[in-house]
Amino acid sequence: MRTPRIAIVGGGVGGLAAALALERRGAEVIVCEQSPALNEIGAGLNLSPNALVALRVLGVEDAIIALGSESDFLIIRSWKSGRVISRMRRGAFRQQFGAPNLTVHRADLLDVLRGALETVDFRLGARCIAVEECDRGGVVRLADGGEIEADIIVGADGIHSVVRKSLFGPDAPRFTGCICWRGMASANAVPRDIAIAEGAMWMGPHGHVVHYPVRRGELINIVAHFDSDSWTEESWTRECDMSELTTTYAGWHPDLLRLYPYSARWYKWALYDRDPVERWSKGRVTLLGDSAHPCCPILARARPWRSRTPACSQPRSPATPTISIKHCSPMSGYGCRVRGQRCWDRASEPAKIISPRVGRGSNAT
Ligand SMILES: Cc1cc2nc3c(=O)[nH]c(=O)nc-3n(C[C@H](O)[C@H](O)[C@H](O)COP(=O)(O)OP(=O)(O)OC[C@H]3O[C@@H](n4cnc5c(N)ncnc54)[C@H](O)[C@@H]3O)c2cc1C
């Protein structure tokens, strides 16, 4: 049997997890990533137990646990008084679900996934502009004029997916009417009397703010959400001034306002939503992660799906040492898609409670 050659477009969390799953099954894997280097960009991610189980299948669970942070409780506080509204025990997750809930730095997760890869052919600075199907599989067309032929192509190129556009045409994202700011503080620098050790979600009118430890508790990730139409750019890298937060959250609890200055940089982005596509695959080209089913970070559900999808696409028997092209295409997408849709619908419910503007079917009026 010929070794299948699989080209993955995008070296983010989903692309690298898929590369690892496929490499372990004996495939020849090429990852083309538009960035010239796999740099440390991004901030905190919440990994729920199902994500950890998927990472276990990929053989990297322990490495992630060693770099993450595990809080005993998920605490919800009142925006004004700081009163604890709810305290959910996360410490019991290990017994309940067989894996912990972890908060991690996105860069740490990417580092662990990349470090576990042995034979993958990385093409950096390789921006895909289109994919096309051909008799023997598909072709990835690159901005520099190059092309990569493969038996199977996986579009793991995120929320602005070019592969998705090539397969199903352009779609129009919906602005949710919600803006996010994110920052990262060094835990050592933050005074002890600011209650940060456990992490918390502060709920208030038209917004909520989440902070939690990452990188073994050395850093505090802060994400602030607010209903507003004043900013509509969807970007992970747009810097902004901290004064935007102090103005937006004026009147919120002093601990929160005192925490903001400990982040040297602040980024903001407008939250957009896209409907899940009906199909994830066409011929020998398939989608994975945000390209297939983007999910608002407000739901804290994106990462489990990203790391679960490749794990779902593995053959059922763990003893099977190799994969065949038949196994990969159409990447067992159906079961994941149905499950994904169900999760999406359920996961949207809390978001509607948190912010009536976010969630499926809502519009930004
Ligand atoms: C720079 C960045 C920072 C982020 N920071 C956070 C954060 O702080 N908190 C949070 O909750 N979530 C963050 N996210 C989103 C989160 O990582 C994703 O929602 C989730 O991991 C989905 O994974 P994915 O692999 O499907 O897509 P992504 O993680 O978005 O990865 C997509 C990858 O594809 C590459 N790519 C895109 N288009 C092309 C192309 N045409 N050709 C080649 N390569 C391409 C991108 O450079 C990227 O590396 C960030 C995403 C990015 C890209």
The ligand as an ORCA input file, in Angstrom:
! r2SCAN-3c Opt
* xyz 0 1
  C      -2.455     34.500     15.822
  C      -3.600     33.872     16.574
  C      -3.773     34.177     17.916
  C      -4.838     33.632     18.629
  N      -4.973     33.956     19.946
  C      -5.988     33.427     20.661
  C      -6.153     33.763     22.036
  O      -5.392     34.525     22.583
  N      -7.187     33.209     22.722
  C      -8.082     32.375     22.094
  O      -9.004     31.910     22.748
  N      -7.935     32.018     20.813
  C      -6.916     32.533     20.075
  N      -6.781     32.225     18.757
  C      -7.775     31.353     18.142
  C      -7.596     29.943     18.501
  O      -6.246     29.604     18.524
  C      -8.353     29.206     17.427
  O      -9.736     29.518     17.540
  C      -8.286     27.720     17.565
  O      -7.077     27.326     18.029
  C      -8.644     27.152     16.220
  O      -7.563     26.448     15.652
  P      -7.372     26.305     14.120
  O      -6.135     25.507     13.948
  O      -8.621     25.837     13.465
  O      -7.146     27.774     13.578
  P      -6.020     28.817     13.976
  O      -5.469     28.571     15.323
  O      -6.602     30.138     13.665
  O      -4.824     28.484     12.955
  C      -4.890     28.747     11.568
  C      -3.489     28.759     11.025
  O      -3.564     28.811      9.614
  C      -2.673     29.791      9.131
  N      -3.230     30.283      7.875
  C      -4.333     31.040      7.721
  N      -4.562     31.272      6.427
  C      -3.569     30.638      5.751
  C      -3.273     30.512      4.372
  N      -4.026     31.096      3.442
  N      -2.189     29.796      4.002
  C      -1.409     29.199      4.943
  N      -1.638     29.300      6.283
  C      -2.719     29.998      6.665
  C      -2.652     30.843     10.225
  O      -1.486     31.651     10.165
  C      -2.692     29.981     11.470
  O      -1.413     29.568     11.885
  C      -5.736     32.747     17.991
  C      -5.554     32.432     16.634
  C      -4.499     32.977     15.922
  C      -4.276     32.622     14.454
*
